[in-house]
Structures are given as structure tokens and as C-alpha cells.
């Protein structure tokens, strides 16, 4: 379990940073009319930020090189 957590730490860090950013976006900018699907609700905004942060941070993960490079 510990190896899995260490291997996927960028996903978790990205999710944490993204969720904080998503909630901050709702809090400071948000949609007051309620017609915005993502920013009108703090849960939607936080979950969207979590997913986007995890995807963004996972892009910086080092990929192992293939042994069959030509």
C-alpha cells in the first residue's frame, strides 16, 4: 500500500491543490445566479478542480524508458 501511495503521490498532490483551487474559484469568482453548472455549487467546483489538478500534475510524472528504442 505504501509503495502505491508513493508511486501515485503526484495524483494526490494535484488533487489536493486542484480542489483548493476549485473551491477558491467558487468562493472568489463563482456564479451568483445559479445558472453556471460548475461554479454555482461549491461541491461541483471543488470536484472539478480536484480532477483537473490530478490530471495536470500527473503530466509531470517520469515515464520509464523502453528498452527497445531504435
C-alpha positions as CSV (number, residue, x, y, z in Angstrom):
1,X,0.0,0.0,0.0
2,X,2.8,2.4,0.9
3,X,4.6,1.8,-2.4
4,X,1.3,2.5,-4.3
5,X,0.9,5.8,-2.4
6,X,4.5,6.9,-3.1
7,X,4.1,5.9,-6.8
8,X,0.9,8.0,-7.2
9,X,1.9,10.9,-5.0
10,X,1.6,13.4,-7.8
11,X,-2.0,12.4,-8.4
12,X,-2.8,13.1,-4.8
13,X,-0.9,16.3,-4.5
14,X,-2.5,17.5,-7.7
15,X,-6.0,16.6,-6.5
16,X,-5.4,18.5,-3.2
17,X,-4.1,21.6,-5.0
18,X,-6.8,21.4,-7.6
19,X,-9.6,21.0,-5.0
20,X,-8.3,24.1,-3.1
21,X,-8.1,26.0,-6.3
22,X,-11.6,24.9,-7.3
23,X,-13.1,26.0,-4.0
24,X,-11.2,29.3,-4.2
25,X,-12.6,29.9,-7.6
26,X,-16.2,29.3,-6.4
27,X,-15.6,31.5,-3.3
28,X,-14.0,34.5,-5.0
29,X,-15.4,34.4,-8.6
30,X,-18.3,31.9,-8.6
31,X,-21.7,32.3,-10.2
32,X,-24.3,34.0,-8.1
33,X,-27.3,33.5,-10.5
34,X,-27.1,29.7,-10.2
35,X,-27.1,29.2,-14.0
36,X,-23.5,28.1,-14.2
37,X,-23.2,24.3,-13.9
38,X,-19.8,24.1,-12.3
39,X,-19.3,27.4,-10.4
40,X,-22.7,27.8,-8.8
41,X,-22.2,25.0,-6.3
42,X,-19.0,24.6,-4.1
43,X,-19.1,20.8,-4.4
44,X,-19.1,20.8,-8.2
45,X,-16.4,23.4,-8.3
46,X,-14.2,21.5,-5.8
47,X,-14.6,18.2,-7.6
48,X,-13.9,19.7,-11.0
49,X,-10.7,21.3,-9.5
50,X,-9.7,18.0,-8.0
51,X,-10.0,16.2,-11.3
52,X,-8.2,18.9,-13.3
53,X,-5.4,19.2,-10.7
54,X,-4.8,15.4,-10.6
55,X,-4.7,15.3,-14.4
56,X,-2.4,18.3,-14.6
57,X,0.1,17.1,-12.0
58,X,0.2,13.5,-13.5
59,X,1.6,15.0,-16.7
60,X,4.9,15.7,-14.8
61,X,5.3,12.0,-13.9
62,X,8.5,10.5,-15.2
63,X,7.8,7.6,-17.6
64,X,10.2,4.6,-17.7
65,X,12.1,4.4,-21.0
66,X,11.5,1.5,-23.2
67,X,14.4,-0.9,-23.8
68,X,13.5,-1.4,-27.5
69,X,14.2,2.2,-28.6
70,X,15.6,2.3,-32.1
